Amino acid sequence: MVSPLRLISIRLMALLAVLGPGFITANVDNDPGGILTYSQIREEFGLRMTFFTMAAILPLATVYNICEGLGFESGIDRRFGEARIFYSLYAGLIVFGAGFVLIPRLPLLQVMLVSQVANGILLPFVLIFMLVLVNKKSLMGSDCNGTWTNVTAISTSVVMIGLTGALI
């Protein structure tokens, strides 16, 4: 049987045998900043893709909620003929959002600020509605909130309502 110390040294030597040439090449290469350059390019590409993803996902989530709430057929796995309203709303939201942002001299930071303030003001109403729904036995059955969950949810809601009142 091999001792644990000997096993660790064998594994370390194997790891260095595999990675060693890469480390040596990276250190003697005539472009030592290449790794940094390539990582910055990859990071920039990733951030841009994140924004494109947000531009597609947020309207998609909104359209799913609208269609589910109104009883329309929804899903990106459906064809246009099967979910005409879903795809029309999705395209409409993207076109509206892109058109809104392209309005000349629109103060985008102020628009974002007003949007977040509106979210903060509407949040207490959503919280109260959710608490009423989640405590309805006929709707939730055995998944209703327990006592401690209600204490936590109600105290959090009271704090949020107080903060919203202070905001106004």
N, C-alpha and C positions, 0 to 999 in steps of 0.2 A: 504494500500500500504506500502511496506517495503522500508525503507530509503536506499539510495545507499551505505552508510557506513555499514549498517547492512547486506545488500546483499553481499558485499565484504567479510565481516567476516564469513558469512555462507559458502560461496564458499571456502574460505581459510581453514576453519575447515574441510570441506568435502575432500579437497585435502590432508590435513595432515592425515586425517583418513585413506585414501587409501595408501598414501606413507609412513606414519609413521612407520609401522612395518618393511618396507624395510630398512629405514634409521637406525632403531635401530639394526636390524640384521647385517647390513653392518658394523656398528661401534663396535659391540661386538663379531663379528665372530673371530675365532682363525686364520684366514688367511686374515688380512687386506690388504695385497699386492695382493690378488687374482684379484681384479678388474683391477689393473694396469697390471698384468701378462696377463690376458685374453684380455685386450684391445691391448697390444703389439702384441700378437699372431694374433689377427684379423687384425691389421694394416699391419703386415708383410705378411700375406696371401693376403691381398688386393693389396699390392704393387707387389707381385709376379704375381698375376692375371692380373694386369695392363700391365706388360711386356709381358705376353703371349698374351694378347689381341692386343697389338701393333704389335707383330710379325705376327698376323693373319690379322689384319685390313689394315695395310699399303700395303702389296702385293695385297689384295683384291681390294682396291681402285685403285691401279695401273692397275690391270687387267681389271677392269670395264672401265677405261679410254681408254685403248688400244683397247678393243673389241668394245666399242661404236664408237671410232674414225675410226676403220677399217671396221665397219659394221658387225661384227660377233655377233652371238647370245650370250647373256650374262645373268647372274643372278644365284644366289644360289638357286632360287626356281625352276630351270630347272634341268632335269635329265642329267646325263653325256652324253648320246647319243644325246641330244638336243643341248648341249653347250660344245661339246668336246674340242674346242680350248680354251674356257674360263677356264675350269677346268685344262686343261693341262698347260696353262700359269701360273695359280695360284699355282699348285703343283711345277712347275719348279722354280718359284720365291722363294718359301719357301725353296726348296732344295738348290738352289744356295746361298741364304742368309745364311742358316745354314752352308753350306759347306765353304763359304767364311770366316765366323767368326771363324771356327774351324781350320783355317790354323795355324800351329805352329809358334810361335814367331812373329805373325802379330801384329804390334803396333796399337791396336784398337783405341786409342785416336787420333793418327795421321790420321788414316783412317777417323774418324768422323770429324776431323778438315778440312781435304781436301774436304770431302763431303760438308761441310757447306760453305767453300770458293767457291766451284764450284756452289752451289746454289746461293750464292751472286753475282757471276759473270754472271750467266745466267738470273737472275731476271730482269735486265733492258730490255732484249729482250722480255721476256714474258710480261712485263708491256706495252711496246710499241705495241706489237701485240694485247693485250687485249684492249688497248685504240682505236686502229684502228677498231677492230671488234665491240666494244660497241657503236661506233659513226656511224656505217654503217646503214643508214635508211632502205636499202633493207633487211637487216638481222634482225634488232631489231625493226623496225616499230616505234610504239609510245613509246617504252621503251628506246629510245636513251638517252644518257647523256644530261643533261641540261647544261647551261652555267656555273653555280657555281660548278656543279659536275665535269665538265671538267677542270675548273680552279684548283680545289682541286686535281684531279687525275694527271693532268699534272705537277703541282708544286711538288707533292709527287714523281712522276716519275723522275723529274729533280734532286731532292735531292738524290734519290736512285742511280741514274746514277752517280752523283758526288761522293757519298760515295764509289761506286764500283770503280770509277777511282782512288780515294785516296787509296783504298785497293791494287790496282795493282801497 
